[in-house]
């Protein structure tokens, strides 16, 4: 198969053409192409039959779309992105993706599937028992069909590449997963080992790399008014616009096996280790984001900026970061207090209109991934967890509202077992049941120090709710 455009020598095959990819990675490559370096282009598609209207719109627009960005001061700008040269249609057999993965011109396969899509437990082992779709995917690939989880799909694509002799390829994770390259690589190898495909395992070990990376840009789900503003500002009736904040960051370990774009020219940080940036992002930004979304929902707000400007909610977030998160991240090459303040400034941007619904999702993945590490480390140091305990206590109160059918939107949580979640809320002692849940807490489950801190934090949450409820 030829490269997606005659102007490009090399292809990045991206799995997951959602808003974040189009507001982040695609923008960086677009900026590089605007500087005259047109050697690379993106081809992209989805692993599941979702986003059908958006995919159709992108195909009709030859992969072009408008990115609207807005500063905390409300200044908007518009960029027509042209780095996605080929939008691949969804097919159950993933044939378009498979064909491109077997093209020697494809040098990077990148992906965005959200944190909950990796099915990893606390020991970074694939949770076969907990996820039927992962078991089903293994059986489908074993029977010669395409996989549709990230690991089944990558197995399908890489097997085709190996058989075609298409050469080495970098696997680039673009999700908010700690050590995302290492952990997604581990999950992939476990999936391949479960297939007993020794030849593919050996090929992956020698012909691929998986650099860790940290990505950052708040990208809400586009609403109809985005398209209206794009049309007013540009005159183009864009059917697939996206919007995001003006802030953007991408830090990647420079561990590519078969070339990469010269991203440093457009502000990407290529580093030896992404660890410090990653921990700051996950604990100071992602965990704080969830705190504000859960608290904001409990207080009756719809948007993140509303909760950020609520003094009580802002204090919860500020105290969590200042009292408990920053101390366990020191020493750090980053100015963590300044990072905290920038994060809260970004969250308070009313023009973003980011919803609590979007940010509150996947609590059963976010607590173990973003919040429990701070609790674990402070307990190991014999230190208080009073401020950080407020975050899971907020989620428990949120979960109890969900249990009663009182969340004013559809809550989505790929890592949650609804039966187990309802059982927590129905237990005579919901705090103890919550603290004992192994999905949330792993080896901390049932720890008396955790239970005690959650009890005290739950009382504070109850007081907060009583103060904010009319």
C-alpha positions as a printed NumPy array, in Angstrom:
array([[  0.   ,   0.   ,   0.   ],
       [  1.31 ,   3.442,  -0.836],
       [  1.869,   6.181,   1.682],
       [ -1.24 ,   8.28 ,   2.417],
       [ -0.014,  11.261,   0.428],
       [  2.595,  11.625,  -2.259],
       [  4.032,  14.58 ,  -0.344],
       [  4.909,  12.362,   2.652],
       [  7.653,   9.792,   2.893],
       [  6.634,   8.338,   6.253],
       [  3.366,   7.563,   8.025],
       [  2.202,   7.727,  11.622],
       [ -0.701,   5.305,  11.941],
       [ -2.889,   6.573,  14.772],
       [ -5.537,   4.445,  16.471],
       [ -8.33 ,   6.565,  17.938],
       [ -9.278,   9.735,  16.043],
       [-10.983,  11.386,  18.994],
       [-10.893,  15.023,  19.987],
       [ -7.725,  14.781,  22.039],
       [ -5.591,  13.356,  19.25 ],
       [ -6.878,  15.953,  16.808],
       [ -6.235,  18.817,  19.262],
       [ -2.818,  17.565,  20.348],
       [ -0.616,  15.174,  18.338],
       [ -2.14 ,  16.148,  14.994],
       [ -1.52 ,  19.829,  15.758],
       [  2.172,  19.296,  16.482],
       [  2.666,  17.502,  13.169],
       [  0.627,  20.151,  11.367],
       [  2.898,  22.849,  12.776],
       [  5.964,  20.94 ,  11.613],
       [  4.512,  20.575,   8.134],
       [  3.749,  24.307,   8.119],
       [  7.478,  24.893,   8.677],
       [  8.135,  23.026,   5.436],
       [  8.987,  19.585,   6.814],
       [  6.379,  17.486,   5.044],
       [  8.149,  14.143,   5.315],
       [  5.573,  12.788,   7.787],
       [  1.777,  12.547,   7.69 ],
       [ -0.881,  10.854,   9.822],
       [ -3.255,   8.113,   8.78 ],
       [ -5.864,   7.31 ,  11.385],
       [ -8.863,   5.206,  12.202],
       [-10.798,   3.681,  15.081],
       [-10.793,   0.175,  16.534],
       [-14.521,   0.21 ,  17.221],
       [-17.555,   1.437,  15.244],
       [-17.88 ,   4.657,  17.199],
       [-17.681,   8.293,  16.072],
       [-19.259,   7.303,  12.743],
       [-20.485,  10.822,  11.947],
       [-17.144,  12.414,  12.783],
       [-15.206,   9.85 ,  10.747],
       [-17.538,  10.404,   7.775],
       [-17.131,  14.178,   8.096],
       [-13.336,  13.913,   8.231],
       [-13.338,  11.678,   5.16 ],
       [-15.519,  14.156,   3.283],
       [-13.128,  16.974,   4.308],
       [ -9.998,  15.018,   3.246],
       [ -8.919,  14.779,   6.867],
       [ -9.025,  18.543,   7.388],
       [-10.784,  20.194,  10.32 ],
       [-10.574,  23.313,  12.454],
       [ -9.013,  23.518,  15.889],
       [-10.367,  26.295,  18.099],
       [ -8.191,  27.225,  21.081],
       [ -9.059,  29.601,  23.884],
       [ -6.94 ,  31.263,  26.554],
       [ -7.992,  31.691,  30.207],
       [ -8.722,  35.312,  29.232],
       [-11.203,  34.16 ,  26.578],
       [ -9.099,  34.898,  23.47 ],
       [ -9.975,  32.454,  20.686],
       [ -7.926,  31.431,  17.666],
       [ -8.592,  29.082,  14.767],
       [ -6.262,  26.737,  12.873],
       [ -7.191,  24.479,   9.978],
       [ -5.311,  21.238,  10.62 ],
       [ -4.017,  19.366,   7.587],
       [ -1.706,  16.696,   9.026],
       [ -4.206,  13.817,   8.82 ],
       [ -3.73 ,  12.786,   5.233],
       [ -5.835,   9.629,   5.321],
       [ -8.928,   8.821,   7.405],
       [ -9.45 ,   5.082,   7.4  ],
       [-13.006,   3.722,   7.495],
       [-13.973,   1.327,  10.254],
       [-14.307,  -2.321,   9.225],
       [-14.798,  -5.235,  11.642],
       [-11.744,  -6.975,  10.194],
       [ -9.684,  -3.755,  10.551],
       [ -8.472,  -4.363,   6.99 ],
       [ -7.592,  -0.698,   6.232],
       [ -5.544,  -0.46 ,   9.441],
       [ -3.916,  -3.829,   8.832],
       [ -2.886,  -2.868,   5.315],
       [ -1.277,   0.349,   6.445],
       [  0.453,  -1.303,   9.396],
       [  2.135,  -3.657,   6.899],
       [  3.457,  -0.753,   4.821],
       [  7.205,  -0.11 ,   5.319],
       [  6.483,   3.629,   5.145],
       [  4.591,   3.359,   8.438],
       [  7.265,   4.012,  11.055],
       [  5.138,   4.855,  14.127],
       [  1.884,   3.35 ,  15.4  ],
       [  0.382,   5.682,  18.013],
       [ -2.794,   5.255,  20.006],
       [ -5.262,   6.995,  22.325],
       [ -7.736,   4.682,  24.057],
       [ -8.142,   6.192,  27.619],
       [ -6.641,   4.857,  30.833],
       [ -9.294,   2.217,  31.479],
       [ -8.636,   0.552,  28.132],
       [ -5.44 ,  -1.201,  29.251],
       [ -6.965,  -3.78 ,  31.646],
       [ -3.9  ,  -3.836,  33.923],
       [ -4.001,  -4.695,  37.619],
       [ -1.729,  -3.36 ,  40.374],
       [  1.055,  -5.716,  39.29 ],
       [  0.661,  -4.643,  35.654],
       [ -0.787,  -8.029,  34.761],
       [ -3.689,  -8.24 ,  32.347],
       [ -6.898,  -8.658,  34.341],
       [ -8.363, -11.54 ,  32.38 ],
       [-10.862, -12.394,  35.116],
       [-12.252,  -8.881,  35.368],
       [-12.845,  -8.067,  31.706],
       [-14.931, -10.246,  29.421],
       [-14.106,  -8.119,  26.374],
       [-10.399,  -8.854,  26.89 ],
       [-11.073, -12.597,  27.085],
       [-13.335, -12.394,  24.037],
       [-10.655, -10.508,  22.133],
       [ -8.058, -13.161,  22.898],
       [-10.376, -15.848,  21.588],
       [-11.174, -13.824,  18.457],
       [ -7.486, -13.319,  17.635],
       [ -6.797, -16.978,  18.382],
       [ -9.442, -17.883,  15.802],
       [ -7.891, -15.63 ,  13.179],
       [-10.138, -12.585,  13.565],
       [ -9.065,  -9.001,  14.215],
       [ -8.798,  -7.81 ,  17.79 ],
       [-10.61 ,  -4.682,  18.974],
       [ -9.064,  -4.024,  22.38 ],
       [ -5.791,  -2.129,  22.102],
       [ -3.802,  -5.304,  22.706],
       [ -5.816,  -7.468,  20.339],
       [ -5.646,  -4.806,  17.661],
       [ -1.907,  -4.24 ,  18.041],
       [ -1.362,  -7.991,  17.884],
       [ -3.347,  -8.113,  14.641],
       [ -1.462,  -5.173,  13.123],
       [  2.01 ,  -6.25 ,  14.221],
       [  1.485,  -9.824,  13.059],
       [  0.634,  -8.465,   9.598],
       [  3.709,  -6.23 ,   9.678],
       [  5.966,  -9.106,  10.68 ],
       [  4.582, -11.338,   7.937],
       [  5.085,  -8.564,   5.379],
       [  8.677,  -7.981,   6.446],
       [  7.847,  -4.277,   6.738],
       [ 10.541,  -3.474,   9.286],
       [ 10.728,  -1.944,  12.727],
       [  8.037,   0.333,  14.167],
       [  7.682,   2.505,  17.27 ],
       [  4.581,   2.024,  19.437],
       [  3.71 ,   5.443,  20.866],
       [  1.2  ,   5.648,  23.704],
       [ -0.643,   8.99 ,  23.991],
       [ -2.787,   8.257,  27.072],
       [ -2.735,   9.438,  30.701],
       [ -1.277,   6.166,  31.914],
       [  1.693,   6.213,  34.272],
       [  4.757,   4.735,  32.512],
       [  2.465,   4.405,  29.516],
       [  5.028,   3.003,  27.089],
       [  6.388,   0.383,  29.46 ],
       [  2.992,  -0.692,  30.743],
       [  1.251,  -0.889,  27.387],
       [  4.228,  -2.869,  26.072],
       [  3.952,  -5.26 ,  29.003],
       [  0.235,  -5.754,  28.359],
       [  0.868,  -6.359,  24.667],
       [  3.529,  -8.981,  25.346],
       [  1.266, -10.717,  27.867],
       [ -1.518, -10.829,  25.294],
       [  0.835, -12.314,  22.692],
       [  2.171, -14.827,  25.214],
       [ -1.406, -15.922,  25.985],
       [ -1.696, -16.75 ,  22.28 ],
       [  1.507, -18.828,  22.466],
       [  2.802, -16.902,  19.465],
       [  6.529, -17.118,  20.182],
       [  7.532, -15.855,  16.759],
       [  5.501, -12.656,  17.125],
       [  6.725, -12.125,  20.677],
       [ 10.345, -12.368,  19.561],
       [  9.673, -10.038,  16.623],
       [  8.028,  -7.436,  18.866],
       [ 10.953,  -7.561,  21.281],
       [ 13.496,  -6.905,  18.54 ],
       [ 11.556,  -4.763,  16.038],
       [  9.575,  -2.341,  18.242],
       [ 10.143,   0.238,  20.973],
       [  7.6  ,   1.789,  23.317],
       [  8.765,   5.165,  24.644],
       [  7.004,   6.614,  27.664],
       [  5.273,   9.916,  26.965],
       [  3.289,  12.599,  28.785],
       [  0.533,  14.484,  26.985],
       [ -1.42 ,  17.487,  28.215],
       [ -4.181,  19.669,  26.816],
       [ -7.728,  20.041,  28.11 ],
       [ -9.975,  19.049,  25.222],
       [-13.712,  19.018,  25.955],
       [-16.188,  17.124,  23.839],
       [-17.159,  19.503,  21.019],
       [-20.593,  21.063,  21.299],
       [-22.642,  22.488,  18.4  ],
       [-21.61 ,  26.034,  19.256],
       [-17.986,  25.176,  18.374],
       [-19.017,  24.611,  14.756],
       [-21.042,  27.843,  14.842],
       [-18.036,  29.854,  16.06 ],
       [-15.787,  28.205,  13.466],
       [-18.224,  29.102,  10.715],
       [-18.478,  32.704,  11.943],
       [-14.702,  33.085,  12.25 ],
       [-13.576,  31.241,   9.109],
       [-16.582,  31.007,   6.806],
       [-16.149,  27.216,   6.637],
       [-18.994,  24.884,   7.539],
       [-16.676,  22.427,   9.284],
       [-18.493,  19.256,  10.317],
       [-15.678,  17.945,  12.538],
       [-14.188,  20.861,  14.515],
       [-12.504,  20.423,  17.879],
       [-11.67 ,  22.881,  20.612],
       [ -9.152,  22.983,  23.436],
       [ -7.377,  25.281,  25.812],
       [ -4.38 ,  27.297,  24.626],
       [ -2.012,  25.355,  26.906],
       [ -0.347,  22.324,  25.325],
       [  2.518,  20.016,  26.287],
       [  4.055,  16.79 ,  24.987],
       [  7.094,  15.147,  26.585],
       [  8.45 ,  11.958,  24.981],
       [ 11.374,   9.701,  25.792],
       [ 13.535,   9.789,  22.686],
       [ 13.505,   6.058,  22.096],
       [ 12.284,   5.594,  18.519],
       [ 13.423,   2.578,  16.542],
       [ 12.788,   3.667,  12.946],
       [ 12.824,   7.46 ,  12.779],
       [ 10.488,  10.179,  14.002],
       [  9.379,  13.681,  13.036],
       [ 11.604,  16.553,  14.143],
       [  9.065,  17.46 ,  16.814],
       [ 11.54 ,  19.494,  18.855],
       [ 11.16 ,  22.247,  16.245],
       [  7.542,  22.765,  17.347],
       [  7.956,  22.511,  21.107],
       [  7.813,  18.8  ,  21.893],
       [ 10.258,  17.924,  24.672],
       [ 12.399,  14.901,  23.748],
       [ 13.965,  13.622,  26.97 ],
       [ 15.819,  10.677,  28.489],
       [ 13.137,  10.143,  31.148],
       [  9.596,  11.442,  31.336],
       [  9.067,  10.352,  34.956],
       [  9.076,  13.764,  36.69 ],
       [  6.73 ,  15.339,  34.133],
       [  4.485,  12.291,  34.233],
       [  4.061,  12.245,  37.996],
       [  3.404,  15.983,  38.126],
       [  0.754,  15.671,  35.416],
       [ -1.001,  12.659,  36.886],
       [ -1.034,  13.775,  40.521],
       [ -1.209,  17.562,  40.287],
       [ -3.413,  17.863,  37.21 ],
       [ -5.373,  14.668,  36.583],
       [ -6.203,  13.89 ,  40.213],
       [ -7.132,  17.527,  40.866],
       [ -9.341,  17.526,  37.769],
       [-11.268,  14.536,  39.128],
       [-11.542,  16.152,  42.564],
       [-13.18 ,  19.211,  41.061],
       [-15.493,  17.158,  38.83 ],
       [-16.768,  14.96 ,  41.662],
       [-17.144,  17.865,  44.096],
       [-18.693,  20.06 ,  41.424],
       [-21.286,  17.437,  40.583],
       [-22.165,  17.061,  44.259],
       [-22.56 ,  20.845,  44.506],
       [-24.884,  20.949,  41.501],
       [-22.466,  22.471,  38.989],
       [-22.301,  21.37 ,  35.37 ],
       [-18.875,  22.696,  34.364],
       [-15.335,  22.343,  35.692],
       [-14.725,  26.085,  35.788],
       [-17.724,  26.571,  38.079],
       [-16.3  ,  24.208,  40.662],
       [-12.826,  25.689,  40.301],
       [-14.182,  29.117,  41.212],
       [-16.11 ,  27.753,  44.206],
       [-13.897,  28.657,  47.2  ],
       [-14.596,  25.428,  49.09 ],
       [-13.852,  23.184,  46.105],
       [-10.767,  25.154,  45.114],
       [ -9.486,  24.808,  48.697],
       [ -9.958,  21.02 ,  48.543],
       [ -7.901,  20.828,  45.377],
       [ -5.253,  23.282,  46.586],
       [ -4.818,  21.541,  49.935],
       [ -4.574,  18.09 ,  48.357],
       [ -1.743,  19.22 ,  46.098],
       [  0.053,  21.391,  48.65 ],
       [ -0.246,  19.229,  51.762],
       [  0.105,  15.712,  50.38 ],
       [  1.025,  15.483,  46.678],
       [  3.91 ,  17.95 ,  46.342],
       [  5.827,  16.638,  49.393],
       [  6.021,  13.075,  48.04 ],
       [  7.159,  14.328,  44.611],
       [ 10.134,  16.24 ,  46.008],
       [ 12.863,  16.582,  44.94 ],
       [ 11.665,  17.439,  41.44 ],
       [ 13.246,  19.286,  38.515],
       [  9.915,  21.086,  38.114],
       [  8.533,  24.014,  40.119],
       [  5.576,  22.076,  41.455],
       [  3.928,  24.986,  43.269],
       [  3.971,  27.028,  40.067],
       [  2.621,  24.016,  38.16 ],
       [ -0.238,  23.741,  40.697],
       [ -1.171,  27.387,  40.19 ],
       [ -1.085,  27.101,  36.392],
       [ -3.318,  24.022,  36.582],
       [ -5.946,  25.792,  38.676],
       [ -5.793,  28.789,  36.347],
       [ -6.418,  26.481,  33.394],
       [ -9.299,  24.7  ,  35.11 ],
       [-10.943,  28.042,  35.839],
       [-11.155,  28.964,  32.149],
       [-14.901,  29.47 ,  31.523],
       [-14.495,  29.531,  27.748],
       [-13.471,  25.861,  27.743],
       [-16.849,  24.867,  29.24 ],
       [-15.427,  21.45 ,  30.117],
       [-18.129,  19.321,  31.722],
       [-18.02 ,  17.47 ,  35.003],
       [-19.503,  14.536,  33.105],
       [-16.418,  14.16 ,  30.925],
       [-13.885,  14.535,  33.73 ],
       [-15.738,  12.508,  36.387],
       [-15.768,   9.313,  34.32 ],
       [-13.656,   6.198,  35.065],
       [-13.272,   6.737,  38.801],
       [-12.482,   3.054,  39.325],
       [ -9.413,   3.501,  37.109],
       [ -8.463,   6.985,  38.292],
       [ -8.375,   6.301,  42.033],
       [ -5.834,   3.455,  41.786],
       [ -3.865,   5.191,  39.052],
       [ -3.881,   8.838,  40.126],
       [ -4.77 ,   9.074,  43.823],
       [ -3.801,   5.852,  45.632],
       [ -0.057,   6.29 ,  44.912],
       [  0.031,   9.474,  46.998],
       [ -1.866,   7.765,  49.818],
       [  0.456,   4.763,  49.675],
       [  3.62 ,   6.848,  49.725],
       [  2.512,   9.106,  52.558],
       [  1.475,   6.14 ,  54.674],
       [  4.851,   4.504,  54.004],
       [  6.496,   7.661,  55.336],
       [  4.258,   7.719,  58.403],
       [  2.622,  10.953,  57.241],
       [ -0.95 ,  12.223,  57.29 ],
       [ -3.292,  11.486,  54.393],
       [ -5.98 ,  13.906,  55.562],
       [ -5.982,  16.122,  52.452],
       [ -5.638,  13.415,  49.817],
       [ -8.293,  11.23 ,  51.499],
       [-10.869,  13.859,  50.627],
       [-10.64 ,  12.905,  46.938],
       [-11.784,   9.268,  47.254],
       [-14.319,  10.39 ,  49.857],
       [-15.773,  12.735,  47.255],
       [-15.933,   9.85 ,  44.798],
       [-17.715,   7.655,  47.364],
       [-20.35 ,  10.354,  47.885],
       [-20.604,  10.686,  44.107],
       [-20.933,   6.893,  43.775],
       [-23.737,   6.849,  46.334],
       [-25.582,   9.482,  44.282],
       [-25.069,   7.328,  41.191],
       [-26.404,   4.314,  43.112],
       [-29.589,   6.274,  43.898],
       [-29.947,   7.427,  40.296],
       [-29.282,  11.037,  41.252],
       [-26.347,  11.891,  38.989],
       [-27.782,  14.305,  36.374],
       [-25.91 ,  12.656,  33.498],
       [-24.774,   9.239,  32.308],
       [-21.755,   8.104,  34.321],
       [-19.3  ,   5.986,  32.319],
       [-16.684,   3.794,  33.995],
       [-15.017,   1.08 ,  31.97 ],
       [-13.183,  -0.338,  35.01 ],
       [-16.243,  -0.473,  37.282],
       [-18.224,  -3.61 ,  38.039],
       [-21.706,  -2.074,  38.499],
       [-22.861,  -4.947,  40.712],
       [-19.886,  -4.514,  43.041],
       [-20.334,  -0.73 ,  43.044],
       [-24.   ,  -0.996,  44.014],
       [-23.032,  -3.484,  46.75 ],
       [-20.587,  -0.946,  48.231],
       [-23.346,   1.633,  48.443],
       [-25.833,  -0.854,  49.964],
       [-23.394,  -2.126,  52.605],
       [-24.18 ,  -1.356,  56.28 ],
       [-20.825,   0.434,  56.414],
       [-20.273,   1.963,  52.979],
       [-16.947,   3.553,  53.948],
       [-15.501,   0.218,  55.082],
       [-16.858,  -1.544,  51.983],
       [-15.406,   1.163,  49.751],
       [-12.016,   0.985,  51.487],
       [-11.999,  -2.802,  51.082],
       [-12.569,  -2.803,  47.319],
       [ -9.537,  -4.46 ,  45.659],
       [-10.053,  -2.761,  42.285],
       [ -9.684,   0.633,  43.922],
       [ -7.044,  -0.076,  46.547],
       [ -5.175,  -3.283,  45.706],
       [ -2.817,  -4.056,  48.622],
       [ -4.171,  -1.079,  50.621],
       [ -7.678,  -2.576,  50.663],
       [ -8.967,  -2.678,  54.223],
       [ -5.944,  -0.913,  55.721],
       [ -7.156,   0.558,  59.063],
       [ -5.312,   3.83 ,  58.388],
       [ -7.127,   4.202,  55.058],
       [-10.494,   3.369,  56.639],
       [ -9.981,   5.92 ,  59.414],
       [ -8.926,   8.663,  57.005],
       [-11.862,   7.974,  54.697],
       [-14.3  ,   8.116,  57.631],
       [-13.034,  11.532,  58.668],
       [-12.957,  12.765,  55.061],
       [-16.5  ,  11.487,  54.44 ],
       [-17.754,  13.594,  57.348],
       [-16.146,  16.644,  55.754],
       [-17.762,  15.777,  52.42 ],
       [-21.152,  15.453,  54.129],
       [-20.672,  18.893,  55.65 ],
       [-19.647,  20.287,  52.256],
       [-22.726,  18.818,  50.576],
       [-25.04 ,  20.149,  53.314],
       [-23.54 ,  23.598,  52.897],
       [-23.988,  23.597,  49.102],
       [-27.373,  21.895,  48.79 ],
       [-30.274,  24.373,  48.676]])
